[in-house]
Amino acid sequence: MTENITSTADQIRARLGGRHPRLAIILGSGLGALADRIENAVIIPYREIDGFPQSTVSGHKGALICGTLAGKEVLCLQGRFHLYEGHHPSVINRVIKILAALGITGLIVTNAAGSCRPDMGAGSLMLINDHINFSGSNPLTGPNDEALGPRFPDMSDAYTADWRSRIHRLANRNGLTLFNGTYLMVSGPNFETAAEIRAFQTLGADAVGMSTVPEVICAVHSGMKVLGLSVITNLGTGLKSGVQSHAETLAQAEKASADLIRLVTDFVKELN
Ligand code: HPA
């Protein structure tokens, strides 16, 4: 595994033109616009990287974008890899390990999510303070390479506490409401039933989505700091009338993306 990761990382590094980002940002459904803010960007489509997985979902473009955001070098993943696309969970570990090999030590993950709380409606922003892995799988399953991370990673500070305090301060300063909550991951691709949303409320979930958790597990395994932000695109099934749709998810994510972009940009600006 290590050899493969190193050669893919070398191939990416060769195209970064001397940029050395330490922060990576994974952009969720409808949130790709953050990448447009990146200056002096080099864009590397996933398909041009040997052995890199491809993203197949509409609203997810499929490119690495490296450049400057708020004066800091960042590496954006515009397009992520979902289990429902048929990717093996270990694919996500490979991608995160490639980031680690490139020198990434911090990860910001963004996603679109459904709300389990009637008071947290579409258009809200939620800081993920913890997660529940309800996906039925784990990206670290299989042999562990101790050189890349521990067999049994500790998850007690998976969403780095001081990064969470920092983003709350920034939200306050900007007059933005930032909810705080637990994100529960399902594998998807179907939206939940009303009974599932009720069950997830009982389990302690504030939001539900189909991504993020594998990336965070792998980032923690790699010793990275993590910040997770959800854009709430809809109330969970049963908490509103009408049906759920991906089109609505994309439309709401785009609407709320201005707030998210401002928050993430401010956060990046203040990082050392
Ligand atoms: N459920 C799961 N994933 C989602 C939802 C939802 O309601 N909305 C956006 N992503």
Residues whose N, C-alpha, C, O or C-beta is under 5 A from the ligand:
A	BS01	HPA	A112 A113 G114 F191 E192 V208 G209 M210 T233 G236 T249
